[in-house]
Amino acid sequence: MQLKKLFIHCGRRWIVFLLLGITLNGMAQVDTLSDAEKQDSLLKVAAAQQFNQELKRSNHPGLSDSSSLLTLINLAGVKKTPFISVQQYLKGNAAGLHVSEESGEPGAEQFMYIRGLNMPVFNKQDLIAQQPAIFVNGVPLVQENALTYNIQRYDFNRIGSGTNILSTIDVNNIEKIEVLKSPSDLAVLGPIASNGAIWITTKSAQSGFRKINVDSYFGVLSRPSVYTVNGQYEADFRNRYYNKYATLDQIQNKPLYVANTLDPNFYGASNWGDVYYKSKPVHYLGLGLLGGMDRANFMFNISKTKSQNFDATSLNRYNIVFGINMLPAKWLTISGNVNATRMDRDRNHSLRDRFAETRFVPDLANPLAPNVNAYNNFLKKYTGAVDKNINNSFFGSFGVRAKFGELELNTKLAADYEESLRDVFYPKALMDNNNFGSVYTGFNQRFSVLNNIKYALSFNNNAQKIRLEAGQSYISDFIKYDYVVAYNTPNDFIKIKETYLSGFFYNNRNDIFGYPFTDKTKTNISSLYGRIGYSFKSLLDLDFVGRYDGASSFSEYARWLFTPVASARFNLHELVKADPISMLVLKASWGQFGNLLADDRYKIGPQYRVDLGYGDEPTLGSYAGLAGISQPYTYGWVNEYYNWPYAVRTNIGTEIGLFKNRYMIGIDYYNNKSKNLIAPTNVAAENGFSYKYVQGMEVQNSGLNLTFNAGVVTGQKDFGWNLYGNFSWNKNKLLKLPYGLTSLIYGNRKLEIGKPVDAFWVYENKGIFNTAADIPRGRLNTDGTYDPLTFSGMINFSPGDANWADNNQDGTIDDKDKVLKGNALPVYTGGLGSNLRYKRFSLDFQFYVALGQKLLNRSTANKLDFVNTENSKDISYVKEITFWQKTFDYNDYPLYNPWSSTIPYRIDQDLFLENAGYVKLRTLSLGYDLSNVSYLAKSKFNKALLYVTASNLFTISSFSGGDPEQVDYMGYYDGRSLPIPKSFIIGIKLDF
Amino acid sequence: MNSKYLKQTILLLFGLVLLTTFGCNKKLDTAVASAEASVNMWQSYDDARNGLVAIYGLSRAALADNNGHWLYGDLRKGDFVATSSGNYLDAIIKNELNKGFPQIKKLTNWRRFYAAIDACNTFIENAQRCKADLRYSDLNCTVDIAQAHMLRSFLYFYMVRIWGDVPLITKATKNGETIQVARSPQDQVMDYCIRELRQYKDSLPTEYGGDDKSKLNYDGNYYGQAWSNWGNAFWGYYQCLGLLAQMYAWTGDYAAVLTTTTEIFNNAAAARTGLISYTNSRGYLAGRNSIFYSNGIKGNLCYQMISFPYNMSNRESGPSGVGHIESLTLASPYMVRAKPDIYVPRDTIARWFHYFGDVRHPYQSEFGNYEEIYFSNYFGNIPVFTKFKNIETGSSNFPIFGSCIPIFRWEDNLLLMAEANYALGDMRAAFDRLNDVREPRNSPGFFYGRISAVRPGFTLQPTEASMEGGILYNIFRERRVELAGEGSWWYDQVRYNRLARNNAEFNKLLDEGGIYWPIDQDIIDKNPLIEQNSYWKR
């Protein structure tokens, strides 16, 4: 009883409760209330219910809100999986959303695309710029930024912890997620949501009885089946080429690790996988508490997650969520919530990633050996290494709503602080007797104020209604990082820069080489919007939104943009009361949306900056010890000013519900045109600039989104079956380029009007020239003779070379013969899920489909092109330990002369373009509810679900080289990333 | 609490929030930390300094990118051999520049040169405006603009040697309007360069931040620092003459070469440079802190007259090593790498030297042993070319290198004089200048013995081997050894073969334009006025 009283007391004075930190009191299960108290609380039920209704109302601000039935993500299955990031929760679960997960490493970056690519992706910056906005409880979280890529030589990983900041949200705290993509849904969210939005509502506090829930799972990963190989395999593979093509000189230059058959490390057992693919346990423990009175309530959740993958990678997440709601007066609601997360991450031992950070490429003559002893020796070199990756995240909001009759006022204040820390030290053994240290401190912070005022007018006995709304918001982002890399400390024990006393002065130890970097950027967005809505009975809704946004990423002459959105919704079922049809909606919306520019370089126009570096030393910024500034020749010319790029979006859709909405289907057709985009146009190299950034590119995405939900069996006590799914088709097309250009080349990408922006640009492979007679003639000369066919106009083809199509028939194989083929992003995506309940058993599964995309198999190309990759200093050729596995059958490829100057195994040909479509069974979960088991029933569990879940059980794909999902953002398959593991967990969910 | 007032308070609060945010336009003026708008540039002393530094830095980047200086200048048909045959270095050495290696493709692109040229053009057109800042004196401005002219000429000269005809652009880009210019005949480009240098040489001091011996009399600190800080970072009057000498030699105007080189020769003290003496030879040419290191200052001289240095007291070098020849040539024991990328094979070394007492010879007779001067691991399969081993912090093998990109030095000048004397028929003077270089290296002279300047009473007599091949051959043999790894041997070979014309294969290259590099297809695609070099057009 003492405990009980204490608990009730605490419930009332929740602040005291928190401050005292006796959070564990929640675990002390409190039994039912005494009769008198029950009576008392019953009296309050009515008030509480009203309060709960009030709280539930806060939903996404779409113009017509009944569509949420179809935008809601089914989380029933996801909550029983070991997934940790928002991207993972959503993958395959929402129409029009594609999630790309390149690496299975826990905490690694993942990217989302809503309704296709809004602009071509040439680099990571472009990718980050088109990520959807994430709203938690109506507040936009700060976005990842691309600032650090400016100083990175390679963009495989971002410097710093590199942890996916959307791993901070524990799925067990989420009440619901919606994916917003239509103009009507996004209208009042403004330019930050121009790429679509993920609308997350966390579990809210509810008045009523206290509820405690405990969630936990424990699981293991299963080791992938990998066919490991050793030096013999590599020698067999290479000897085919040596026997056929090599000169004596080339044979003598055979790398030692292939040639020396006596080396046990390379020619012994290839059992590195025993260490690399060691199975690791994952676990989760979460504890939640809901409770409160009729006028004030709270929710509290604390959880610890450990996610693991092979190669000793892991992520620990500690998460605390706290939320309150108060109703000080009938017309006033005050609510607040806080989400605090700390994540620390153990990263992989990839050589490439390490070299990319250290910017130092050691002698690579010998790769890692496939023998486990050799591999263990390599891992031993990490002794004394430091690799700390910490993310601290804190976001919270505070909201007030006042309601006076039909007038409603809302205000929200929110802050988001995402901190990324990385501390690295690599000892001498790893760094060719050098050592390396780096420290990174970076943060992204956002402060937002969101206000709106709403008023509704009714006419003709509520038959007609006019809704008025005005809103204003101010969002302020500040992003900053400090990064120091240092080399060559005196020994592995001294990890920081020493100073020493010399005479009367402190001096620095000179032998440490430190390079400091820092950068920061501030972006502020101020918005105003007005909205007028008209409703006729419940038959017709018309809405019009006009908004005016100003963003600091534009010059002051082009800072403000007015964009309109109009939307109509026609509830046909109100007119036609045909029996099985419970819902029949026709809807259409159209609108313009301003796109923010992620990079602040465009706002100041022509500019000067530090640009003294070169290819391998991009950050070198001084000469003679002085910083020099010049025009940005390497990046490219920046014009005087840029207007807002904007998107024109149209959405036409229908929603059909049958049998009291037991069967529901939603179909949307969309046509989005992103206009006025900035494109890097070519300039004559004699101007000194790499590119010139010009506005006027236009990209179109059109397609269909289909969502359905079928309550196949409902209303029965022992049996229930719900089937849900989505299917999307997206067609991407480049409509326009600046200056009326028809095509544009940037690096290894080409854009062509009418073609998708994610197409691969490749030579068409027609086989092999076995003999000189196979080689077609080249250009016809005026005297009737023919030149030989050449590659790039400079090299004659010889037998053993690849036969590439001379598409323009000019007798020369060059870039002009390359064609655009395929898409890097899926054309069709979908998901199919099911929740089946039979008595106390439940069975959930979810399939995920992505079809129509292709990948360029760089993994295979690099292996076949061994002559050129062997001694290259290019770190993308570095052989990881995973090099020692069989990922393709070399007999499937023509036997070209790898020494040929034409580089027959070059990656940019359709020989390596493969279908990357796949179907995956993402989760399969079997649960059993123990709550009514007689022994446990005494404990009054509302729910006691015991479940087992298998994730990523199988993949069906025509791609044989590995997991076709694990391609990089350009559509290249490297085969380097850690697999998305098959995992098995056993878990329990208790509610009491 | 009285709820009536609460209501009003809340309303008031809303009103306030709305009001404050309406005034947000000002809040949208956020500063950009990493760039400055062009309209704010060229207004102060600091702008002038930053802009001047940038033209040097961009020029250095053009030469350093992909180790271009050595890949263009040392490798083709030269003495270096690629460790792994069939790679891009091997292809360059064999003059197979049409091979499809991405590294070669990068080297055929001249964009970085034009970036530096555009920066020079911009500087020339705008530096005057900085005089609005009173700290920026007329003299300072004159000197800086002259440097920009000099660097621009140098870059054109450098490009002419690589590609032959190049577009001659002498106006800065304006407002991003892109211009397309066809290639100008190289004679015209060289004329322009030489004219520019002759025009601006008298606007350059003999040294920066010190005692200027020129008519300008620009004494005192330069940008706040003394000569002891700048070293060879900024180029002055004698640097200008050095470039002129190289340009005259390339165009074959040997009379002018002789006048120019002679002026340098007669003014060693004013040029703050000199000959590396016998005693200093080993340490200065091939030490761990040689004349190529950092700002090049040794005592009170800069032996490396013209270079693009890396200021090592400011850690101006990065861990990739690119931009320093060491990244190509060094290996164990100087850095942890079994083999270098390129090396000079033993039999070539044997052909280099005609006397084992030469201080640059792998065998050091003075010590009676093989020493690591120009070479180490001499008896291994792959001798390591260790002339350049300016590894930062002598004790470790951390591959941060401090070597500059060398362009010109005293010995180069002497040998150019010898070459000019030969071309003009003054053989005795040619012998003299050749012997000026050979004597301090303890290398037998040509035709006559020379009494040593540093070692009294010591005379090394010429041998048959030291004269083998004649004077012209020996002048260039000396260049090949003395200036090895300084990015000049390819151009030397071109000049030698132009004079000698005794090598049918090379004559073919000379006659058919094979001495030039192909031009990147990207450049041709972006500017249709550019035509591929005919030799590479098949």
Interface residues (C-beta under 8 A of the other chain):
Chain A: N150 R153 D249 Q250 N253 P328 A329 W331 L332 T358 R359 F360 V361 P362 D363 A365 V400 A402 F404 L409 T411 D432 N433 N434 V449 N451 I453 Q472 S473 Y474 S476 Y487 N488 N510 D511 F513 G514 Y515 D519 K520 T521 K522 T523 N524 I525 S526 G550 A551 S552 E556 R559 D600 R601 K603 I604 G605 P606 Q607 Y608 R609 V610 D611 L612 G613 Y614 G615 D616 E617 T619 L620 G621 S622 Y623 A624 G625 L626 A627 G628 I629 S630 Q631 P632 Y633 T634 W637 V638 N639 E640 N682 V683 A684 A685 E686 N687 G688 F689 S690 K692 I745 D787 P788 T790 F791 S792 G793 M794 I795 N796 D814 D815 V867 N868 E870 N871 S872 W899 S901 T902 I903 R906
Chain B: M1 S3 L6 K7 I10 L11 L13 F14 V17 L18 T21 F22 C24 N25 K27 L28 D29 T30 A31 V32 A33 S34 A35 E36 A37 S38 V39 M41 R49 N50 G51 L52 V53 A54 I55 Y56 G57 L58 R60 A61 A62 A64 D65 N66 S84 S85 G86 N87 A91 E96 N98 K99 G100 F101 K106 N109 W110 R111 R112 Y114 A115 A116 I117 D118 A119 T122 P167 I169 T173 N175 G176 T178 I179 Q180 V181 Y223 N229 W230 A233 F234 N295 F308 P309 N311 S313 N314 R315 E316 S317 G318 P319 S320 V322 G323 M335 V336 R337 A338 K339 E392 T393 S395 S396 N397 F398 P399 I400 P518 D520 Q521 D522 I523 D525 K526 N527 Q532 W536 K537 R538
